[in-house]
Structures are given as structure tokens and as C-alpha cells.
Amino acid sequence: MTGLPDDLPRWSFGDSPELADELLALVIQGRKTATCWALAQMAPTAPGERSVVLDGAGRPALLVETLSCVAVRYCDVGPAFAALEGEGDLSLDHWRAAHHRYFTRAGVFAEDMDLWCETFRVVERL
């Protein structure tokens, strides 16, 4: 696709260029088809909404489309969603440890915090 619309949301995974590239690689491999964020950090996406995922250098890498986005408490995230996130050994234990660290760095962690849990599909590599 050439000439992405300027009004598409643009974002990257994680909180560092290294993490952005690491998680982006998982999406490109087809291993990561979900993500999450704290309700306090950003509004939810809607099914059918498209956005541009940036790499660690801020360059457009993927056009993705939201399939679902639901509110779930951190403590209620289950193993199926953890596996869709595609990180580590795909286990809920790994997901909890990695996200505990991430949300603690962001200053928003709580066991009962509300998350937006999104599944998405890649529309196009850019």
C-alpha cells in the first residue's frame, strides 16, 4: 500500500526501541496476534479499526486491523490470551512476569488493574 492515510493511529509496542523491535518481529513471524494496555494509558480500539505499527526507529512497519478489544482485569487474563501475545514460552506465568515489569515501569501496575486486551490481524507489511 502506498500513501497511508495521515489520520491512521500510529504506535509501537513496548516502552523502548529494543522492545518495539522484539515484539514487532513476533508479529511478523505470525506468533503475536494480541496486545494489551492499561485503561489509564489509552482508549480502546474498535473492531475494524486500522492502525500503523512503528518499528523501534519510528518507521511504519505494519498496517494492522483490530479484531476485538475487551476490558479484562490483569488478574483475570487467562492462558489463551497470554499465548496470543506470543511472548516467551507462551505461558500465562511468562505473560504475568513480563507485563508486571512493563506496567511497573509505566507506573500503573496493580493486580486488579483494568486492561484493554486486543486481538488484531496484519493487513499489510509496509
C-alpha positions in Angstrom: 0.0 0.0 0.0 1.4 3.4 -0.9 0.4 6.6 0.7 -1.1 5.6 4.1 -3.8 8.0 5.3 -2.4 10.6 7.7 -5.3 10.1 10.1 -4.5 6.5 11.0 -3.3 6.0 14.6 0.5 5.2 14.7 2.1 3.4 17.6 4.8 0.9 18.6 4.9 -2.0 21.0 6.5 -1.7 24.4 8.4 1.1 26.0 11.8 1.1 24.3 13.1 0.8 20.7 14.5 -2.6 21.5 11.2 -3.9 22.9 9.3 -2.4 20.0 11.5 -4.3 17.5 11.4 -7.5 19.5 7.6 -7.6 19.7 7.2 -6.4 16.1 9.4 -9.4 15.0 6.9 -11.7 16.8 4.0 -10.2 14.8 5.9 -10.5 11.5 6.6 -14.2 12.4 2.9 -14.7 12.9 3.4 -15.6 16.6 1.9 -12.4 18.2 -1.7 -11.6 17.3 -2.7 -9.8 20.5 -1.6 -6.9 22.7 -2.8 -5.1 25.8 -2.5 -1.8 27.6 -3.8 -0.2 30.8 -7.2 1.6 30.5 -5.4 4.6 32.1 -2.9 4.7 29.2 -5.1 4.8 26.1 -8.7 4.4 24.8 -9.8 1.1 23.4 -9.8 0.3 19.7 -12.8 -0.9 17.8 -13.2 -4.0 15.7 -12.3 -3.0 12.1 -10.1 -0.1 13.2 -6.8 0.1 11.4 -3.5 1.5 12.6 0.1 1.6 11.7 2.6 -0.2 13.9 6.0 1.5 14.0 9.4 -0.1 14.5 11.8 0.9 17.2 13.1 3.7 15.0 9.6 5.1 14.5 9.3 3.9 10.9 6.0 2.4 9.7 6.3 -1.4 9.6 2.8 -2.9 9.6 -0.8 -2.0 8.9 -3.0 -3.9 11.4 -6.7 -4.2 11.9 -8.4 -4.7 15.3 -10.4 -7.9 15.5 -11.6 -7.5 19.2 -10.8 -5.3 22.1 -12.2 -6.1 25.6 -11.7 -4.9 29.1 -10.1 -7.5 31.4 -8.5 -7.1 34.8 -4.8 -8.1 34.9 -5.5 -10.8 37.4 -8.2 -12.3 35.2 -6.2 -12.6 32.0 -6.1 -16.3 31.0 -3.7 -18.6 29.3 -5.4 -18.4 25.9 -4.9 -14.6 25.7 -1.3 -14.9 27.1 -0.5 -17.3 24.3 -1.9 -15.0 21.6 0.5 -12.3 22.9 3.2 -14.6 21.5 5.9 -13.8 24.0 8.4 -16.1 25.8 7.2 -19.6 26.2 3.6 -18.5 25.6 2.6 -19.3 29.2 0.5 -17.3 31.5 3.3 -17.3 34.0 5.7 -15.7 31.5 2.9 -13.2 30.4 2.3 -12.2 34.0 6.0 -11.7 34.8 6.7 -9.6 31.6 3.6 -7.5 32.0 4.2 -6.9 35.7 7.6 -5.5 34.8 6.2 -3.4 31.9 3.3 -1.9 33.8 5.5 -1.3 36.9 7.9 0.7 34.7 4.9 2.6 33.4 3.8 3.4 37.0 0.4 1.9 36.6 0.7 -1.7 37.9 -1.9 -3.2 40.2 -3.1 -6.9 40.4 -6.7 -5.7 39.8 -5.9 -3.0 37.1 -8.1 -2.9 34.1 -6.6 -3.7 30.7 -7.7 -3.4 27.1 -7.0 -6.8 25.6 -6.9 -6.5 21.8 -6.6 -9.1 19.1 -5.5 -8.0 15.6 -4.5 -9.2 12.2 -1.8 -7.9 9.9 -3.3 -6.3 6.8 0.0 -5.4 5.2 3.7 -5.2 5.8 5.0 -1.8 4.9 
